[in-house]
């Protein structure tokens, strides 16, 4: 049975995505950008990249 809470695409590599986000002390927007980019190839493709872009635009707007 697949782990629905922590799927394979978050645990590949040397560090889990959640551990990376926590270690770098990323905020909500930053963490979501990382999450969507990491999983886009194995889950929702372009849709996940668009979600990451949405959060990135929100972060950029903070500087205006």
C-alpha positions in Angstrom: 0.0 0.0 0.0 1.3 3.4 -0.9 1.8 6.0 1.8 -0.8 8.7 1.1 0.7 11.1 3.7 4.3 10.9 2.5 4.3 9.6 -1.1 7.4 8.3 -2.9 8.0 11.6 -4.7 8.6 13.4 -1.4 11.1 10.8 -0.1 13.4 10.3 -3.1 16.9 11.4 -2.8 19.1 11.9 0.3 16.6 14.2 2.2 12.8 14.2 2.4 11.2 17.3 1.0 9.6 18.2 4.4 12.9 17.8 6.1 14.5 20.2 3.6 11.8 22.8 4.0 12.1 22.5 7.8 15.9 22.6 7.8 16.0 25.7 5.7 13.2 27.3 7.8 11.2 28.1 4.8 7.9 30.0 5.2 4.5 28.7 3.9 4.9 30.2 0.4 8.6 29.1 0.0 7.7 25.6 1.3 4.9 25.2 -1.2 7.1 26.3 -4.1 9.6 23.6 -3.2 6.8 21.0 -2.7 5.1 21.7 -6.0 8.4 21.7 -8.0 9.6 18.5 -6.4 6.4 16.6 -7.2 5.5 18.0 -10.6 7.0 15.2 -12.7 5.2 12.4 -10.8 1.9 14.0 -9.9 0.3 16.9 -11.8 2.9 18.1 -14.2 2.3 21.6 -15.5 -0.5 22.2 -13.0 2.0 21.8 -10.1 4.4 24.2 -11.8 1.6 26.7 -12.2 0.9 26.3 -8.5 4.5 26.9 -7.6 4.5 30.0 -9.9 1.4 31.3 -8.1 3.2 31.2 -4.8 6.3 32.7 -6.3 4.3 35.7 -7.7 2.7 36.2 -4.2 6.3 36.3 -2.8 7.4 38.8 -5.4 4.4 41.0 -4.7 5.7 41.5 -1.2 8.5 43.6 -2.6 6.2 46.1 -4.4 
